[in-house]
């Protein structure tokens, strides 16, 4: 479903970009950071194409490559059409509203387990007879939780930036809904990620007036969680508690670790098998989207998705793909962190929200394969837009100084 949204968005972005460029006749001048990010994303796509020359083609190759290419196109267009802080603010508000809609669908599915799945022709995922694992319109609860946390980070900082009291309370509600929806996906990796992000935000905002706004926001989230009831909290703790049982069994009898949590057992051995696959096929890899067809040779598991972006890229694209991905992640983080340090006011708050959204993706990459998600590429586009807005502001200041 997310891939479909990504493919639908591309022509919409193109039409909007052409309209903006024709009407305003804006000169297309990219900052150094934006050019580097564009080059690396194209390098990643090129490594995907090259992998088909030395590896058997995967049945999923064409659809996956088109999804990645559409994401790259989206990043370039977003960075082209967002030319001011106001445009960036509107884009972030649109994401926050989208996050509210998605959260409501997740909450609705939890409250009425058959309603959303029947509407979207999905199968209901049950943890028990009374508790459903909600995913809304996302194809998988884990990916849905990850994307909601990305939007949560942006919405959180929009809340801190909002001055009007009534709109701030609206944003408080939006942040709370998004956090509640993450909990209802019952994704253990996302529980860790959300906790990490909240702790880092509180540490980041420990000085000044924004600290109290941040604490009020977190306080409202906690109140809602308590109000959700004991049954939900029991399900959450039970879901997270299997991790400790799994580790206990793993220390004594690795085979017996399947008993408390088969999913974790599969993921552990898939990760170990993926590392061995990357080593055996170094430096070229097994080819894009071929991981699932090779993993049974390296681990006693059925054909299984990698559930780790970095291991997947190392195994499928080899040294070239892993180098490009590492360099891309480094540039994205460094450029966003630099903007957070040198800017102030609303623009700084938006930059911080996007920065923690990026941190969410980088961390969740340890548990999921994220390169086929449309919102991941949209966030990269927003990071390029951050650099573009800062670059345009610098250009305007330079021109005003020259005129004086």
VENHURA-V538056 format. One record per backbone hydrogen bond with DSSP energy under -1.0 kcal/mol. CO is the residue of the C=O (numbers start at 1). NH is the residue of the N-H. E is the energy in kcal/mol with one decimal. If there is no record, write none. Layout:
BEGIN
CO|NH|E  CO|NH|E
END
This chain:
BEGIN
1|5|-2.1  2|6|-2.2  3|7|-2.4  4|8|-2.3  5|9|-2.2  6|10|-1.1  9|13|-3.0  10|14|-2.4  11|15|-2.5  12|16|-2.4  13|17|-2.9  14|18|-2.7  15|19|-2.3  16|20|-2.6  17|21|-2.5  18|22|-2.6  19|23|-2.5  20|24|-2.4  21|25|-1.4  27|29|-1.1  31|35|-2.3  32|36|-2.3  33|37|-2.4  34|38|-2.7  35|39|-2.5  36|40|-2.2  37|41|-2.4  38|42|-2.3  39|43|-2.1  40|44|-2.3  41|45|-2.1  42|46|-2.6  43|47|-2.2  44|48|-1.5  45|49|-2.1  46|50|-2.8  47|51|-1.5  49|52|-1.4  50|53|-2.1  58|61|-1.6  60|64|-2.2  61|65|-3.1  62|66|-2.4  63|67|-1.9  64|68|-2.3  65|69|-2.6  66|70|-2.8  67|71|-1.9  68|72|-2.2  69|73|-2.5  70|74|-2.1  71|75|-2.0  72|76|-1.9  73|77|-2.3  74|78|-2.8  75|79|-2.1  76|80|-1.0  77|81|-2.5  78|82|-1.8  84|88|-2.0  85|89|-2.4  86|90|-2.3  87|91|-2.2  88|92|-2.3  89|93|-2.4  90|94|-2.4  91|95|-1.8  92|96|-2.3  93|97|-2.5  94|98|-2.4  95|99|-2.4  96|100|-1.7  97|101|-2.2  98|102|-2.5  99|103|-2.3  100|104|-2.5  101|105|-1.8  102|106|-2.0  103|107|-2.8  104|108|-2.6  105|109|-2.1  106|110|-1.9  107|111|-2.3  108|112|-3.1  112|115|-1.7  114|118|-1.9  115|119|-1.8  116|120|-2.5  117|122|-3.0  125|133|-3.9  131|127|-2.4  131|128|-1.7  135|138|-2.1  140|144|-2.5  141|145|-2.5  142|146|-2.0  143|147|-2.5  144|148|-2.1  145|149|-2.0  146|150|-1.9  147|151|-2.0  148|152|-2.5  149|153|-2.3  150|154|-1.5  151|155|-3.1  152|156|-2.7  153|157|-1.6  154|158|-1.8  155|159|-2.3  156|160|-1.6  157|161|-1.5  158|162|-1.5  164|168|-2.1  165|169|-2.2  166|170|-1.6  167|171|-2.2  168|172|-2.4  169|173|-2.1  170|174|-1.9  171|175|-2.7  172|176|-2.3  173|177|-2.5  174|178|-2.1  175|179|-2.3  176|180|-2.5  177|181|-2.4  178|182|-1.9  179|183|-1.8  180|184|-1.9  183|186|-1.4  184|134|-1.7  187|191|-1.6  188|192|-1.9  189|193|-2.3  190|194|-3.0  191|195|-2.2  192|196|-2.5  193|197|-2.8  194|198|-2.4  195|199|-2.3  196|200|-2.4  197|201|-2.5  198|202|-2.5  199|203|-2.2  200|204|-2.6  201|205|-2.4  203|206|-1.2  208|211|-1.1  209|213|-1.4  210|214|-2.5  211|215|-2.3  212|216|-2.3  213|217|-2.2  214|218|-2.4  215|219|-2.6  216|220|-2.1  217|221|-1.7  218|222|-2.3  219|223|-2.3  220|224|-2.0  221|225|-2.2  222|226|-2.3  223|227|-2.1  224|228|-1.2  226|229|-1.1  229|233|-1.6  230|234|-2.5  231|235|-2.0  232|236|-2.5  233|237|-2.7  234|238|-2.3  235|239|-2.4  236|240|-2.5  237|241|-2.5  240|243|-1.4  241|245|-1.4  242|246|-2.5  243|247|-2.3  244|248|-2.2  245|249|-2.4  246|250|-2.4  247|251|-1.7  248|252|-1.1  249|253|-3.1  255|258|-1.4  256|259|-1.6  257|261|-1.1  261|265|-1.8  262|266|-2.5  263|267|-2.3  264|268|-2.4  265|269|-2.1  266|270|-2.6  267|271|-2.2  268|272|-2.3  269|273|-2.4  270|274|-2.5  271|275|-2.1  272|276|-1.9  273|277|-2.3  274|278|-2.3  275|279|-2.1  276|280|-2.6  277|281|-1.9  279|282|-1.1  281|285|-3.0  283|319|-2.3  287|290|-1.8  290|293|-1.0  291|294|-1.2  291|295|-1.9  294|297|-1.9  295|298|-1.6  295|299|-1.5  299|301|-2.5  308|312|-2.5  309|313|-2.4  310|314|-2.1  311|315|-2.6  312|316|-2.6  313|317|-2.6  315|286|-2.5  316|287|-2.1  317|321|-1.1  318|322|-2.2  319|323|-2.5  320|324|-2.3  321|325|-2.5  322|326|-2.4  323|327|-2.5  324|328|-2.7  325|329|-2.6  326|330|-2.1  327|331|-2.5  328|332|-2.6  329|333|-2.2  330|334|-2.7  331|335|-2.7  332|336|-1.9  333|337|-2.6  334|338|-2.3  335|339|-1.8  336|340|-2.0  337|341|-1.4  338|342|-1.7  339|343|-1.2  345|349|-1.7  346|350|-2.6  347|351|-2.2  348|352|-2.1  349|353|-2.2  350|354|-2.3  351|355|-2.3  352|356|-2.4  353|357|-1.6  354|358|-2.3  355|359|-2.2  356|360|-2.0  357|361|-1.8  358|362|-2.6  359|363|-2.5  360|364|-2.9  361|365|-1.4  363|366|-1.8  364|367|-2.1  364|368|-2.2  365|309|-2.5  368|309|-1.4  370|373|-1.7  373|377|-1.2  374|378|-2.1  375|379|-2.3  376|380|-1.7  377|381|-2.2  378|382|-1.9  379|383|-2.1  380|384|-2.2  381|385|-2.2  382|386|-2.4  383|387|-1.9  384|388|-2.2  385|389|-3.0  386|390|-2.3  387|391|-2.4  388|392|-3.0  389|393|-2.4  390|394|-2.1  391|395|-2.3  392|396|-2.4  393|397|-2.2  394|398|-2.3  395|399|-2.4  396|400|-2.3  397|401|-2.0  398|402|-2.1  399|403|-2.3  400|404|-1.7
END
